[in-house]
Amino acid sequence: MAAPLSDGDRRKQISVRGIAGLGDVAEVRKSFNRHLHFTLVKDRNVATPRDYYFALAHTVRDHLVGRWIRTQQHYYERDPKRIYYLSLEFYMGRTLQNTMVNLGLQNACDEAIYQLGLDLEELEEIEEDAGLGNGGLGRLAACFLDSMATLGLAAYGYGIRYEFGIFNQKIVDGWQVEEADDWLRYGNPWEKARPEYMLPVHFYGRVEHTADGVKWIDTQVVLAMPYDTPVPGYKNNTVNTMRLWSAKAPNDFNLQEFNMGDYIEAVLDRNLAENISRVLYPNDNFFEGKELRLKQEYFVVAATLQDIIRRFKSSKFGCRDPVRTCFETFPDKVAIQLNDTHPALSIPELMRILVDVEKVDWDKAWEITKRTCAYTNHTVLPEALERWPVSMFEKLLPRHLEIIYALNQMHLDRVAALYPGDVGRLRRMSVIEEGDCKRINMAHLCVIGSHAVNGVARIHSGIVRNSVFKDFYELEPEKFQNKTNGITPRRWLLLCNPGLADIIAEKIGEGFITDLSQLKKLLEFIDNETFIRDVAKVKQENKLKFAAYLEEQYKVKINPMSMFDVQVKRIHEYKRQLLNCLHAITLYNRIRCNPSKSFVPRTIMIGGKAAPGYHMAKMIIKLITSIGEVINNDPYVGDKLKVIFLENYRVSLAEKVIPAADLSQQISTAGTEASGTGNMKFMVNGALTIGTMDGANVEMAEEAGEENLFIFGMRVEDVEALDRKGYNARQYYESLPELRQAIDQISSGFFSPRDPGCFKDVVNMLMYHDRFKVFADYEAYVKCQGQVDQLFMDPREWTRKVIRNIACSGKFSSDRTITEYAREIWGVEPSAAAIPPPNLPRN
């Protein structure tokens, strides 16, 4: 797809992509052929492209193994404090290219594969995405793993090995249709099963209070089988581990109950146990209180805590006593970070192990638990907060329910002592919500059971303190922190935009790859004509490449000279894809009204998945595709405007579209997007942002200067004021003619002639119960988009703003985020020192 590189271009790339020594190239070829023969049992006559991908994956993996073993050995000897990042989602994407980048092998592999008559990029495209996440929260976990390894932290990611990840999205007749993501169908060369570390997890049963302590008995057992995936740091020889658990039925499963002799039935029922790790719940920012989901949450927590405690006990410098029952030092050796409330059961589970199993005194156990755990809040939307029915707990986790009741009593006693007679406060702060259905508020459990609670952008952490957990903040203000999210510059700059990385390295060296703040040095070149031209040229090349990809994959032709206006993220009302739609319709109406007038040509691209049960989100997709159908086939419009829905948006597609974007849309209602991380990816890749003062947009504007972003619309205070006054959509509809025209067109069936009533639900929502106030920001948004057009007509000025944005994006590296977690929450210090490589003797 890309034009072949000249020798000069190749030499230029060498620095950033690792020097391809002749020895390395020969070694890679040899290893590739060996794997094709011995691992895949094929020769060149019968090998398929997929065989070639697997041969290369195994070749690259071989380079990880020595470093992986040595890293773990190094941790065992040094016995550092270990960081455990618990998450129900790890949205990893593809692994091959990321591994080559972090090991400095990309050029050697490129050359070797070229000499073998194959195309590296073609092989990379064969790999399935590991789509074990929904969106921001899962992708953040993946970026954090990369940064923790690059910073030399002894860190482990723990989660679930879902057999089916986030569904594949097909668009059929304009509607989203879900397909199962059978990502393991051909096998996964990056994982290593570890059956020797299989662990039992208990469910159901009953609790017995005996003279020698509490017993949880008559439980059902499911086994947790670990699969380990290596996580390489950037050129520092550190390789950490992501351990994902898969559910297995024990061999005696159900056979005792089936002594009637229905052996076949008993074996078939093993599926019931193994369903726990079958599929990722596809909800983003929405709580669905299903028992299987609660089982998943306990499954990952129970298996992980056993593993953590085993590793603590067997560590070289653990406690002196022979059986190591001393847990005093546990918080000095273990940090557990809870990625949202999904792993909240870590808190009662750790208490259960310490008190019931290890016989630690209750108050001591509580102190240990609090010092060990920390909680990251990811959302303020009330429908996203986990509130589990007590009745479900009673059945599934009876001992944990007792522990939660006891912890809550202790907590409320303390609150009552500090605020005597304030029953409202007691009710608001309880972990147990009273009502027709008693529920456990998992966020409250996380706050009382953690020593640190953080939001993920400054504005969000403020809302967490002053609104969501206001009472808890008044009780323990020292607990609350901010940790603004970040993204890994390895995947999101070096890997996805090598052209941009090269011209940056040419100007300021390679230090920015592990210290993104060095991008500030680019400010010197903001008026450098060569650099301005180079940045614009790289963007144009990326646009041409993406246009070619769209034509090849989806048979859509777009104008590569148009502005690439991109909004890619989960489809949700709060993210306001509908505001984008209204702008597209408005542009269309202006073109129709005045076809001879010159317009700045735009290609509006919107992509993202809707949760399968979220009716409104699915209607929004249908609206986008329907608008595109009309606009893209109107001869009066021609090349001036296109609306494209990007099907099956995922990590590997983000890596293609983000480097090609001119404009990044971050237009959530102020106060609803906790941080956003897509916004940061666009910024570092040279797109300009149109956005509200929400999430990390606020800090992006602060870093680059508000005048270098297109900021519009209500601030949090304005939204609050409008709530007090009462939001009346009709008022805007009556007073803004272009808005009224757009709504009337949607309503009348202009965009759905074969089903005129198709969008009545959408219009009804916008007019009568729009929680996210789309109309209130419409006028400011359309006006701001006019300013975008003005600047785009001056390519030099546009590119100067682009350079300033890139130069000011350094804060948004996940390396900075993780350094702050390490120092301010986990009490460890990142290290720049590389571990000696496997071919050198150990220190």
C-alpha angles and dihedrals in degrees: 000000000000117000112259112265123247117235089254091054091048092052090050090055095049095086097055098037102043126267114278102224114195090239091054092050093050090046092051092049092049093048092046092053091045092054092045088055105036104024101035097026093221137120127213091266095064104022117119126211087259090056088053091050091051092047090053093044091053091046092054092042089056087064090056099050101073091046092045094053092043093049092053090046089050090054092048091054098041095039096206123180106279125225118215115196107197116197137154087214135051109172096195104161115193123349108195101076094037090055092049091049094049093046094045090239101122099102095043091052093044091053095043093049090046090052088052089057095251134118116239094205091053091053092048089056091060094065116100118233113248092232098184093143143057103225140294100008094050095042090049089057089053093049090048092054089053092050095045090054092045090051091051096243119157091239136157129194112214124193146117127298097224112201087211119035128192108332121260110249120226122183110219117180088341095307129109114250120186124224125188113258102229092183095159095054094109096032130260115259093192099062130077119201113224105197090165088070095049112142136196121244120195130216137177116357125115139272124249121193106209136171091262096049140281121324126197102205144170090036129160113241127218120181121230113214114197123223115192125210120189118239110199122203119221109281094318099107090240115134115181128187135250106197116197122187125224122196119240128179114236113248093249090050110149092340093111091055092047097059085133082086100255091138094154092055090049093053092047089053090063084088090071091064094040093052088080092084096031103102145011114239103243098216122121116194092351132104118218109181099218121156092226089058092051088050090053091051093051093041094059092042097048095046093044096049092051088052093048092050093046089053092046093051096046096045114122095240098038120130119314099239115100098239093036100225091152109110096170091107096043096105090048090057103033135051119181117197115196111211097213120319095301092098093038091121086076086084100058091033093056088047090050093051094045096045105031101030107025094032095229115164112264098241092045090049090051092051091049092048094050093047090050103046130068128178132216116202114210106179145028096197107119093217089060096057114107112238111169121197112250088224091063092050091047090059102036104032109015096164093049090053090055090049092049091050090051093047090048092050091051090048095048092047088057093048092047090052091052097041106029114198095008097127092162089061092048090052093047094047100044119115086217115066112209120216142098087316114030110224139190113232103216094193091058089049090053093049096050092043098049135074092211133034120186141184121212104238132025095253091046094049088053091054090047090054100039101036122007096042099014095136092048091049090054089051098047112007092168090068095065122089142157125235110177110215123248141187131231111258090206096068098024099048115008097040102035099035109030092157092060093041089054097053090045092050090049090058104037107012128245100293092101091071091075097020107041092180086077087077084083086080088072089072087081089064098048090109096034104120094205092052093046088052093047093051091049090047094052090050091050091050090050090050093050090049093050092046089053090049092051091049092048097044104033103017091236118139117210134180107253090199091061124095109270101223108188136189112173121165139097112311107251135146092239091057087058103219081162090068088055089050092052090052091050090052091047092053089048092052091049092052092047090048094051110018095168095054115100113251130189101250114239137187107201110202121189123179139167144106127265120216105257092239097045104101098185093050090053090050089052090056090049089050092051093049091045093051089049091050091057100038097042092052098045109108091204089063100047113156095346097088137014129173114204128182108211105221122221098005108201140145095284092050091047088057088059103039101041096061088050098050123109097183127034117203115213100162108147119144108273110267098025108082106070094206117316120214101199085071089062094048091054092047095053090045095056106261122132118234129234106191154132124257092267136124115339091344085086092059093041089056090047092051098044099029121262090254089064094060128055100243118180144156140030122346121217090269091053092050090050091048091050090050091053091048094042123252111251111188094186090064090063092041090055097045103042111065096191091051091048091050092051094048092046090052092051090045097047095051096253087140094037106039093162091053108025094181093050096112101037091114091053094049092044091052093048093048102041114016112020106148090185100054100228094172093051090066098035098095095046090045096052091046091050090050086056088059089050089056092049093053094043088060088063102060095183094054091043091053092047088056088047091054091048090051093050091046091052098045095086095102090064097069114119085224088071092045093050092046087057093048089048096051102033104034111016098036096227131121121231115234129217092195116111121226110242110266119253093258093060125071115258119257 
